[in-house]
Amino acid sequence: MFRAFFKYKLVILYGCSLAVLLLLMRWLELRFLILSHTQDVYNGAIALIFTILGIWIALKIAKPKKETIIVEKTIYLQPEKEFILNQTALTELNLSTREMEVLELMAKGMSNAEIAEKLFISLNTIKTHSSKLYEKLEVKRRTQAVEKARQLKLIA
């Protein structure tokens, strides 16, 4: 093995010297590149530092504080009272039986088409009953009619 080394000693010496020379040239090329673009390198370094700093601050600020608070509280429910129809309001408003049926079905969340199907009457009749209800209750919308009827204790 050592004989082969001595035999090719010059080849190995030239190869190593060429490798060192190539390494030196690459180092000088890199140094020249850095020196000629110094301002760009500094700007890039500063941008990188501020980007990392901005991300770190954003994560610190945006991270919610995780704190679980368990509150035990006794809730007293009042027993539901039996619904009593307000007859005086019913007579004052002069609501018909069919209008009351439509109002109750409105309160259950049914559409006009569903109410018409359930009561076996046409959709136009339901619309007429609805508009009469709105007039008598002095409201403009279905939700307002239901809310006012509940306040007047016409529906449960």
Phi, psi and omega in degrees: 000314178293333179294320179294326178295314180292328181292320182253028183301316181292321180295317180293319179297314177297320180297315179294319180294322176295320178296318179294319179297318178296317177298318178296318180294319178296319179296318178293322178297315178296318179296318178297319180297316180293318182292325182283339181239040184300314182299319179295321179295316178297315178299318178296319179295317179295318179298319179296317180297314181289329176295313179296319179296318179296318178296317181297316180294318179299320179292324179291319182286318186280346182288119181287146176283122182265108179221120181261126178244123179257121180245121176255124184219137178277129179248125179260121178261134177276138179296141181294132179276154178292138181287129177240120181292133179277095184293326181294317178294324179296318180286326178295319181279344179059048179276135178280168179298318181293322178295323176295319178298316179298318180297318179295320179289328174298318181296332177281354176092017181279150177278170179301319180296319179293321179295317179299319180293319182292321183268359179059044175228168184284162180294324178296325178293320178297318179296323177295314178299319180297314181295323177295320177299315181299320179295312184293324180273354180059052178230172181245340184231162179299316181295323178294322180296315180296317181295317180293322178296324178291320179296322179277000181059043174269333177227160181278000000 
